[in-house]
Structure formats: structure tokens, C-alpha cells
Amino acid sequence: MIDRRDAVASIVAMFGATLIAPLARAAGVADGGGGGIGAGMPPIDTGAPSTAVFTDAQRALMTALSERVLPTTDTPGAIAAGVPAFIEKLLADWSYPADRVPILAGLDQIDAHSRADFGVPAVSATAEQQDRLLTLAMEDRMTGGAAFFNAFRQLVIAGYYTSEIGMTKEREYLPVPGSYDGAYPYSKVNKVFSS
């Protein structure tokens, strides 16, 4: 059985000093705001979010953009891995209102740019147009773009690589370390191992 909180804790180091607060809290490296790290916080991967974070339009756009960050290729993408539900759960139950601002404002900015540049809501834009909008955000060429992109990318990556799909289809999952084999042939290593 994969414990998502342990999995989140195992990947947060890759974000270094730029780690966003909700992920830090979920990983147990920042105070959850109630006496001890994560004290009184709900499990990451069970139950519905305690509150709706997104409007229906924002949720649809967040879902579409998560698939653009990690699209379906020869392995399932962000939507199949349940990343949108992870993002909403984390923002609802592991963040403070101020932590949500970059994400919500960024979604609104992306939608406004899509309407101005392409004449359609961002959720209706083509995949290439959505990629261009994400690039604008990444390059900080829209208000709050870099803050949105950095936080959103972290949420998508953490959600994907801590999901069952991310851990078993994209990586090799070893729930319990096996015996040491110092002569293990490199040719048999197909994926990055996760535990």
C-alpha cells in the first residue's frame, strides 16, 4: 500500500528552497498551524476536499492545464493519475487562503490572456495555445505568472509522482527494500526506483 504522505515527503527535496507551503505542510517539513508539523491536518489522499477551492470554470481549466504539464504519452497523464483532485484536496485542506492566491489569480490571468489572444476561454483553447499560455506564465510575461507557474508545476509534479500511476507506471515501486545486489546488471534498470 502506497502511503501518499510518505511519498510526498520523499519528493519535496527536488523543489529545494522554492517548495510551496501546502506541500511543505503535507510532507511534514513545515508547521501545519496547530501545534506541531501537520497536527490535526486530514490525510492527503482520502475523502473529498473540506471546501471547494475552485469555481467550476477554474476547476476545468486547472484540470486541462495539469494535463499539459504532464500529458498522456506512453504512460498515463495527470488526469488519469488523479492530479486535479490531489491539487484541490491539498489547497482545500493543507493551505491557508493566502497560499491559494497565486493559483487562483494565475488561472484567471491565463483565462483572460486566452480570451484576448485567441478569442476563446483557456479551457477551450487548443493544446498548443494552452502550452503558449503556460509559457507566458513561466516566463512571467503576465501578472503573477511566475508565482502561478512555479506553484502549479510543483502541485502537478507532486500529485503525479505520488499517485499510484506515477509510482508504478512511471517509476519502479519497491514497497520494502529488497536484498542488496552489488552486481545488479544496469541493463535491467528500466525506471527510477521509488519507495
Secondary structure, 3 states (H helix, E strand, C coil): CCCHHHHHHHHHHHHHHHCCHHHHHHHCCCCCCCCCCCCCCCCCCCCCCCCCCCCHHHHHHHHHHHHHHCCCCCCCCCCCCCHHHHHHHHHHHCCCHHHHHHHHHHHHHHHHHHHHHHCCCHHHCCHHHHHHHHHHHHCCCCCCHHHHHHHHHHHHHHHHHCCHHHHHHHCEECCCCCCCCCCCCHHHCCCCEEC
